[in-house]
């Protein structure tokens, strides 16, 4: 299993991401996969 470690210098940025994750019912992995799909679909434009 691979791991990803992200360090935030700004606690408010982390808290904002955590709230978005919670609001959409996602895990951290789900957030990353969703972002990847969105970025890849936008690059095809």
N, C-alpha and C positions, 0 to 999 in steps of 0.2 A: 504494500500500500504506500502511495506517495503522500507527502504532506506539503501544505503551503503555509508559510508563515508571513504575515503582513504586520508591519509595525506602523502605528499611527503616531505622529508627533502631536496631533491635535485630537483631544478626546471627543470633541463635538462631532468631528467627521465620523469617527467610529460609532458614536451613539446614533447619528443619523442613519448610517447603513444598517445598524441593528434594528432600528425602528421600522425601516422599509422592509427588511427581511421578515420581521414579525407581522407587519400589516398584510403582507402578501402570503403568509404561511409557508415561507421557504426556509430551507436550511442554507448554510453558507455555501455548500456545494451547489445547491439549486440556484442561488444568486449568481454564482460564477457561470454556470451553464446557460442561464437565461441571458446574461450579458453577452456571452459568446455568440449565441444565436442572433441576438439583436445586432451586434456589431457586424457579423458575417452577412446578415440579410441587408443591412444598409450599405455595405461595400459593393453589393451587386448593382446598385443604382447608378 
